[in-house]
Amino acid sequence: MALRFCAYLILAVLSVVYASGSLYAGASNSLLDVTPDGKFLLVANADNGSVTVIDATANKALREIVVGDKPEGVAWIGDGPLAVVTVYNDDIVAFVDNNIGKVVERLRVPDEPYGIVVTKDGTRAYVTHEYPGVVSEIDLSQRKVLRQMKAGNMVRGLALSPDEKRLYVTEFYTGVLLALDRESGNIVDRWEGHSSDNLCRNVVVHPRRPKAYLSHIRSKIDVIDGSGSIFPHLSICDLVPPNGQKRRTSIGMDSYNGIYVVTNPWEAALSPDGKRLYTIYAGTNDMNISEVIDDDYKEIKRIGFAVRVGQNPRAVRVSPDGKKVYIANTLDFDVTVHDAD
């Protein structure tokens, strides 16, 4: 896999002051993950059934490891060398050892594993399974599935709350957000969206504000003529609403850049300090950088205009120090590295 270094993001200095605390990349599902120490990247190559390990210090691809048919999620276990990969068509979670460059275990799991996250202590992994509509819990030391938790219909997006007491899951075809209690395994909350919300494959949770951010589209598909429409959206859910209601706000991203139209928002990433939100659009090869506003109303403010990135971006991560932004561009077969300054 080629690796290109790009330094063309010009980001404004933000004035919002937050309390201490930070977000680690592996708390939400993605095709791309960075170790907590910032030394290594892991990216899934869904087209050829492999993952690529990248030296994030030298900006160099180190090795490619075959894992199986259609890897859809990656997550490091601590700082490595072990990582876990969901292999969608093979119904396995592959354990990859970066030191030897091989798969050391293929764990059989329920059908269609998609998103995967790992707890900070590296003891548990959680996986969404699309068609069964379940989340499986994996003991990473024993490398076995402990239980399956019912989680909705056609689930994909997955994130851990900052205190790791809850799992947040998205339904792919409805954009509904569900909260699962980790201890009981039960659904304890639900945020409904618009009836035309769909294709929600990712969710990220703010490290200090009780907010979840969902990238998805809104489509009108019940009209068999030219009246149908598809629009990019970002939904923001109040996990602990200030007014006692389960409030959900949806922002149309088609007009976010004025007359410049973007399409197919694939996923988003928050900076570790929670001050910036990066949203990528796979359909138009763009990214928006937004300031996160702590006002429970406007929520985000665009910084500059949409930035052109590579072809068909499908994953975005921010380095642990917040200085770099990584984007996996699937049709360029590369990862671009952006200097956040």
C-alpha positions in Angstrom: 0.0 0.0 0.0 1.4 3.4 -0.9 1.7 6.0 1.7 1.5 9.7 0.9 2.2 12.6 3.2 0.0 15.6 2.7 0.2 18.9 4.6 -2.5 21.1 3.2 -5.0 21.4 6.0 -5.2 24.9 7.4 -7.1 24.8 10.6 -8.2 27.7 12.8 -7.2 28.0 16.4 -10.2 27.2 18.5 -11.3 29.2 21.5 -13.5 26.7 23.3 -12.1 25.6 26.7 -12.8 22.1 27.9 -12.0 20.2 31.1 -9.1 17.7 31.1 -9.5 14.4 29.4 -9.1 12.9 26.0 -10.5 10.4 23.5 -8.7 7.3 22.3 -9.2 6.3 18.6 -10.2 2.7 19.2 -13.4 3.7 21.1 -15.3 3.8 17.8 -15.4 1.4 14.9 -13.4 2.1 11.7 -11.4 0.6 8.9 -8.4 2.4 10.4 -7.0 2.5 13.9 -3.9 4.1 15.6 -2.2 2.8 18.7 -2.6 4.8 21.9 1.1 5.7 21.7 0.7 6.9 18.2 3.4 4.7 16.7 1.5 2.4 14.4 -1.6 2.5 12.1 -3.6 -0.5 11.0 -5.9 -0.2 8.0 -8.3 -2.8 6.5 -8.1 -3.4 2.7 -11.6 -4.8 2.1 -10.9 -5.3 -1.6 -8.2 -7.9 -1.2 -8.8 -9.4 2.2 -5.8 -8.0 4.0 -4.7 -5.4 6.5 -1.7 -3.1 6.3 0.6 -2.0 9.2 2.0 1.5 8.9 4.9 3.0 10.9 3.2 6.3 11.9 6.5 7.9 12.9 8.3 7.2 9.6 5.1 7.4 7.5 6.0 4.1 5.9 4.0 1.0 5.1 5.7 -1.9 6.9 3.8 -5.1 5.9 0.5 -6.5 4.5 -1.2 -9.4 6.3 -3.9 -11.5 4.7 -6.8 -12.0 7.1 -9.8 -13.2 5.0 -12.7 -12.1 2.8 -13.8 -8.5 3.3 -12.3 -7.1 6.5 -14.5 -4.3 7.8 -13.1 -3.2 11.2 -9.8 -3.0 12.9 -8.7 -2.2 16.5 -5.4 -2.4 18.3 -5.3 -4.2 21.7 -3.5 -1.5 23.8 -0.3 -0.4 22.1 0.0 -3.8 20.3 1.6 -5.8 19.0 -1.8 -7.6 18.8 -4.8 -6.2 17.0 -8.2 -7.6 16.1 -9.9 -7.5 12.7 -13.5 -8.3 11.8 -13.7 -10.4 8.6 -17.3 -9.9 7.3 -17.7 -12.7 4.8 -15.8 -15.3 6.7 -17.6 -14.7 10.0 -14.4 -14.5 12.0 -12.4 -12.1 14.2 -8.7 -12.4 13.2 -6.0 -11.8 15.8 -3.0 -10.2 14.1 0.5 -10.0 15.6 2.4 -7.0 14.3 5.8 -8.4 15.5 5.6 -11.5 13.3 3.3 -10.1 10.6 0.8 -13.0 10.8 -2.6 -14.0 11.9 -2.2 -15.9 15.2 -5.9 -16.9 15.6 -9.1 -16.9 13.7 -12.0 -16.9 16.1 -15.4 -18.1 14.8 -18.1 -15.5 15.6 -21.8 -14.9 14.6 -22.6 -13.9 11.0 -21.5 -10.7 9.4 -19.1 -9.1 11.9 -18.6 -5.4 11.1 -17.6 -2.9 13.7 -15.2 -3.6 16.5 -14.0 -1.7 19.6 -11.6 -2.7 22.4 -11.7 -1.6 26.0 -8.8 0.6 27.3 -7.4 -2.2 29.5 -7.3 -4.6 26.5 -9.4 -7.3 28.1 -12.6 -7.2 26.1 -13.6 -6.6 22.5 -17.1 -5.9 21.2 -18.3 -6.6 17.7 -21.5 -5.6 15.8 -23.0 -8.4 13.6 -25.2 -7.0 10.8 -27.8 -9.5 9.9 -28.2 -11.2 13.3 -28.5 -7.8 14.9 -26.3 -8.6 17.9 -23.2 -7.4 19.6 -20.8 -10.1 20.7 -18.4 -9.8 23.7 -15.0 -11.4 23.3 -12.5 -12.3 26.0 -9.2 -11.2 24.4 -7.0 -13.2 26.7 -8.9 -16.5 26.3 -9.9 -15.6 22.7 -13.4 -16.8 23.0 -16.9 -15.3 22.6 -18.5 -14.8 26.0 -22.0 -13.8 25.1 -24.2 -12.2 22.4 -26.4 -9.2 23.1 -29.5 -8.3 21.1 -28.9 -4.9 19.6 -31.4 -4.0 16.9 -31.8 -4.6 13.2 -28.8 -4.7 10.8 -26.4 -3.1 13.2 -23.0 -1.6 12.1 -21.8 1.4 14.0 -20.3 0.9 17.5 -18.7 3.0 20.2 -17.8 2.8 23.8 -18.9 5.5 26.3 -15.9 7.3 28.0 -16.6 5.4 31.2 -17.0 2.2 29.2 -20.3 1.4 31.0 -22.3 1.6 27.8 -22.1 0.6 24.2 -23.7 2.7 21.5 -24.8 0.9 18.4 -26.3 2.2 15.1 -28.8 0.4 12.8 -27.5 0.6 9.3 -30.8 1.0 7.4 -32.6 3.3 9.9 -29.9 5.4 11.6 -31.4 4.6 15.0 -29.0 4.8 17.9 -29.2 2.2 20.7 -27.5 2.2 24.1 -26.6 -1.2 25.6 -25.6 -1.6 29.2 -22.3 -3.5 29.3 -23.0 -5.2 32.6 -26.5 -6.5 31.8 -26.2 -6.7 28.1 -29.7 -5.1 27.7 -30.9 -2.2 25.5 -31.4 0.7 28.0 -32.0 3.6 25.6 -33.0 4.4 22.0 -32.8 7.5 19.8 -35.1 7.5 16.8 -34.3 9.6 13.8 -36.2 10.7 10.7 -38.2 8.0 8.8 -35.9 8.5 5.8 -32.6 8.2 7.7 -30.4 5.3 6.6 -26.9 4.0 5.8 -25.4 4.8 9.2 -22.3 2.8 9.7 -20.4 4.7 12.3 -20.8 6.5 15.6 -18.4 8.5 17.8 -19.0 9.7 21.3 -17.5 12.9 22.8 -15.0 12.3 25.6 -16.7 14.8 28.0 -19.9 16.1 26.6 -22.8 13.6 26.6 -23.1 13.6 22.8 -23.0 11.0 20.0 -22.3 11.9 16.4 -23.7 9.8 13.6 -22.7 10.1 9.9 -25.5 8.9 7.6 -27.7 9.9 4.6 -31.4 10.8 4.4 -33.1 9.5 1.4 -36.6 9.5 -0.1 -36.9 6.2 -1.9 -40.7 5.7 -1.9 -41.3 7.8 -5.1 -40.7 6.0 -8.4 -39.7 9.0 -10.4 -37.3 11.9 -10.3 -38.7 13.2 -7.1 -36.5 11.0 -5.0 -33.6 12.6 -3.1 -30.5 11.6 -1.1 -28.8 14.1 1.3 -25.8 13.8 3.6 -26.6 14.3 7.3 -24.9 14.4 10.6 -27.1 13.5 13.6 -26.2 14.6 17.1 -27.8 12.7 20.0 -28.0 14.1 23.5 -27.1 11.1 25.6 -28.1 12.9 28.8 -30.5 15.6 27.5 -30.6 18.9 29.4 -34.4 19.1 29.1 -35.1 15.5 30.1 -36.1 14.5 26.6 -34.1 12.1 24.3 -33.2 14.9 21.9 -31.7 14.2 18.5 -30.6 17.0 16.1 -29.9 16.4 12.4 -27.7 18.7 10.4 -28.0 18.6 6.6 -24.4 18.6 5.3 -25.4 19.2 1.6 -25.7 22.9 2.4 -22.9 23.0 5.0 -20.4 24.4 2.5 -22.7 26.8 0.7 -23.3 25.8 -2.9 -20.4 23.3 -2.8 -22.2 19.9 -2.5 -20.8 16.9 -0.7 -22.2 13.4 -0.7 -22.1 10.0 1.1 -20.7 10.8 4.6 -18.9 7.6 5.6 -17.7 8.3 9.1 -16.4 11.0 11.4 -13.7 11.3 14.0 -13.2 13.6 17.0 -9.9 15.1 18.0 -8.6 13.6 21.4 -9.5 16.9 23.2 -13.0 16.9 21.7 -12.6 20.3 20.1 -12.8 19.3 16.4 -14.9 17.0 14.4 -13.7 15.6 11.0 -16.3 14.3 8.6 -15.4 12.5 5.4 -17.5 12.1 2.3 -16.8 9.0 0.2 -18.9 10.1 -2.7 -17.2 13.4 -3.5 -13.7 12.9 -2.0 -14.0 15.7 0.6 -13.6 16.3 4.3 -15.2 18.9 6.6 -13.4 20.2 9.7 -15.8 21.6 12.3 -15.4 23.2 15.7 -17.4 21.5 18.4 -19.6 24.1 20.2 -20.8 23.4 23.7 -24.2 25.1 23.4 -26.7 22.3 23.0 -28.1 24.1 20.0 -25.8 24.9 17.1 -23.5 22.0 18.1 -20.8 22.5 15.3 -19.3 25.3 13.3 -17.5 24.8 10.0 -13.8 25.7 9.9 -13.0 26.8 6.4 -14.5 25.0 3.4 -14.5 21.3 2.5 -11.0 20.0 2.0 -10.3 17.7 -1.0 -8.8 14.4 0.0 -8.1 11.1 -1.8 -10.4 8.9 -3.9 -13.3 7.4 -1.9 -12.3 8.1 1.7 -13.8 5.6 4.0 -11.9 6.0 7.3 -10.5 8.9 9.4 -8.6 8.9 12.6 -6.8 11.5 14.6 -3.4 10.9 16.2 -3.3 10.7 20.1 -1.5 14.1 20.3 -4.1 15.7 17.9 -1.3 16.8 15.5 -2.1 14.5 12.6 -5.2 13.4 10.7 -5.1 10.0 8.9 -7.5 9.2 6.0 -7.8 5.8 4.3 -8.7 6.4 0.6 -9.9 3.1 -0.7 -9.8 3.8 -4.5 -6.3 5.3 -4.2 -5.1 2.3 -2.1 -3.4 4.6 0.2 -3.5 6.4 3.6 -2.9 10.2 3.5 -1.3 11.9 6.5 -2.5 15.5 7.2 -0.7 18.0 9.4 -3.4 19.5 11.6 -1.4 22.8 11.9 
